[in-house]
Amino acid sequence: MTDYIGQTSEAGQWLHPDEPSADSRIRLFLFPHAGSGAIIYRDWPQLLPSDVAAQAITLPGRHNRREEQAYDKWEPLMDALYEAVVAELDHRPYAFFGHCMGSQLAYQLTQRIEAEGDPGPILLGMSGWAPQGFFQPTDEQSRMPESEMVEWIKKLGSFPAEIYDNPEMLALVVPALRADLAICAQYVDEPAVVRCPVVSYGGASDPLMERKDAMESWRDRTPRYLGNSEFPGGHFYIDAHALTVTTDFARHLYRFEAAGTR
C-alpha cells in the first residue's frame, strides 16, 4: 500500500512515513481528525521547511490499517499511542500538531509523556478543538444510523465529496468514525497544565465551537499560550489554509527549538 507521500506502509504502522528524514533537525508528529488518518496531512511535507520531518499518525481501523480492530475505548488507545510514539523518539526535539480529535490525543499524550518523565514536545499546535466550549459527542451519537451520520459529516465537510455517494468508501469511513466518536464521548477534561508552549488555530464559523471564546480556554492549560489564529471557514478551514498554518507553526517551532525549550 502507498501512503500519503508515496512510501510503502505496513499493517500495524502508526507513523507515516515510518522513518523521519535523517537530515531533519526537528520532528513533527501530526494527529488527524476523527475517522481519518495520515492522508489528511499528505501536503504538509511539501509545505513545511525541509529540516522539519513530518510524520502523521494513523490509528487502527483505517487506511492501510483498516483490517485492524479500531479502538473504541479512550484509555487503551492512549496506552497504545504512548508506547508507539515514545518508542520512536530520538535525540531531536519534536512537536505535536493535531486537528479536532487529533488535538485531544496530542494534548493528553503530552500530559502522559511529561508525567512519565520522558522528553516532552517543545510545542503543541491545537487546531479545531478547545478543552472547554467545544462540542462533545455522546455515546448515542456514535451509534446514529448511517444516513444521519453521512448527513452530519457532509455538513462538516469532513471528507471529499465523492465519498458520500460511494458505498464502498463509506463502508471504510463510517466504522472508523463511529469508533472515534465513541472515544471522544468518553473524553473527560481534567484541566491539567502542560509545560510546553501551546498555539491554537480555528475556523471563524466552526459549528462545533459552542462558545465564541472557546479557544481562550487554552490560556489556562500552559504557562506559555501563544494565542489563537482564526481563519475564514468552518471546522475544516485547515484544508484551505494549510500553507498559512504550516508557515506560522514553523515560525514558532524554530523559536522554541533555538531556545532549547523542551
N, C-alpha and C positions, 0 to 999 in steps of 0.2 A: 504493500500500500504506500502511497505517496502522501506526505504531509504538506503543511501549508507553505513550506519553502522548498519542496521538491526533493527531500531526502527520505530514505526508506524508514518506515516506522514499524515497530514490532508490537504485538499484543502485550499489554501489561506495562507499556511505556508511558510514564507520567509526563515527561518533558519532551517538547518538540522544538528544535532538534534535540537529540539525546545528548549531544556534546556541544558545549559552547566553544566559540572560536578561541583558539589558543592565543591569538593576538589581541584579544579584548582586555581592557583594563577593568571594566565594570560589568557585572552580570545583572540582568533584569528578568525576574520571573513574572509572567503575565497570567492572570487568573480570569477566565471567561465568565460570561453571564449564564444563568440557568438554562439548561437544555443544550448548551453548545460546548465547544471545545477549542482547540488551538487555532482552528480555521478563522476565527473572528479577528485574530491578530496577524493574518497572513501578510499584510502590507507593512507591518511595523519594522521588520528588519531593514527594509529599504528606506524607511522614514527616519530611523534613529541614526545617530553617529556611528561610524564603523567600529569604534572602540567600545561600544556598548553591545554586549551579547544578549540578545533576547531569546528566552525560552518560554514557551507557553505551556500551561498545564492542560491536560485532557484527563477528565475523570473517567472511570469505567462506565460502560453503557452507551458510548457514543463514538462516532468516527471509527478510527482503527481499533478501538476498544469496545465496539458495540456488542461483541459476543460475550463480554464480561457482565456480571451482575452489577447493576448500578447501586450505589449506596443510597439508602433512604433513611438513615439514622445519622444524626449530627456527630456524635462522639466517635463512632467507628471511622467515619470519614476523616475527621480531624486527626485521629491517631495515625491513619494510613498516610495522610498528606504530610504530616510532620515527619514521619520516618522517610518518606520519599524525598522531600526537599532537603532535609538536614544531611542525608547521605550524599547529596550532590554538591554540598558546599566545599569550597576550596579557600585558598588564601586571598582571593579577590573580594573587594567589597561588592555588596549586592543590594538590590532594591526590589520591592514588590509593587505591582500595579494591578488593580482589579476593577472590573465593572459589575455593578449590581451584586449578585450573589458572590462574584469573584472578590468584591471588596470585603464582604462579610468574612469570607475564608481567609483572605490575606491579613485582615485585622486580627482575627482570633489566632491565626497561626503565628503572627508576630508576638502576641501575648504569650503564647506557649513557648516559643523559642527563647524569649527573654527570661521567662520564669525558669526554664531548664538550664540557663546559663550558657546556651550556645551563642555563637556570634550572631548578633541581630542585624536586620537590614539597616542601611543608612538612610532610607527614605521610603515612605509609603505614599502611593498615589491612589486615591479613593475616588472612583467615578460612579455616578448614577446610584448612589446609596449613601444614606446617613444613619448613624446609630439611633437617632430619635427623629420622629416626624416623617418616617418613610413607611410605605405600605408593607405590611407583613401578611403573607397568605395564611389561610387556615388549612388544617389538615383536610377538611371537607373540600376546599377549593382544589387541592391536589388530585381529588378524585372526580372532578366535574366531568360530565360527558364530553367526548372528544369534539363534538360540534361546537360546544360552548368554549372549550379550550382553544380551538382553532380561531374562533372569532376574537377571543381575548388577545391572543398573540398577534393576530392581524392588526388590531388597533394599536398595539405597542410597536409594531414593525420589527418584531424580534428576528425574523428570518426572511430570506429572499422570497419575493412574491411567487416564484414558480413552485415553491414547496407546497403551498396551500392546496393546489389542485392536483397534487401528485400523491396518490395513496401510498406508494412505496416509500416516498420520502417522509411522509407523515408517520408511517409505521416506525421509522427510525427516530424521529424527533420527539414524538409525544411521550413515549415511555421514559426517556431521559428527563424530559421536562417535568413529568409527574413526580419522579423521584426527587428532583431538585426542589420542587415546590414543597414536597413533604419535609425535606431537610430545612428549608427556610422557615417553615411553620414551627419548627422546634427551636429556632434561634431564640436565645434568652440574652437580652442586653445586660451585661454586667459592666458598669461604667469604669472599666479598667483604663489606666493611662499607659500608653506605650512610650518608651523612652526616645524613639526616633522621631524625626520631623514628619508631619503629615501635610500633604497638599491635596485639595479636592477639586473635582470638576463635575459639572452637571448641565442638563438642558433646561432652558428657561421655561419650557412648557411641559416638563416631565409630569405625566399624570400620576405617577407613583409617589411623587413628593407630596405628602399630605399637609405640610406646612411650608410656607414660602421661605422661612428661615431655617429649614431643616439642616442645611449644611453647616450652620453655625454650631450645631451640637458637636462637631469635631473639635471645637476650640477647647473643650474640657477633657479631651482624650489624649493630649500630648502637650508637653511643655513648649513645643515649637510648632504651632499651627501656622502654615504659610499662606492660608487664605483659600478662597474658592474662586474658580474661574467659571463663569456662566456663559453658555453658548446658545444661539438660536436653535430651536429644535426640541424634540421630545425626549423620551427615555433613551433612544438610540441616536442622540445627537452626535455621538462619537464617530459614527460611520462617516459623516460629512466633514468632521473637524479633526480627523486623526493627525494631520500634519501639524496643526497648531498645538494640539495636546502633546504630541511627542516632543515638539520643539521646546515647549515650556517645561515639560517634565525633565528633559535632558539638561536644561539650564540649571534647575535645582539639583539634579543629580551630580553634576560636576562641582557645584558649590560645596556639597557635603562630602564628596569624595576627596576634594582638595583639603578640606578641613580635617579629614581623618575621622569623621563622626561615624560612630557605629553603636 
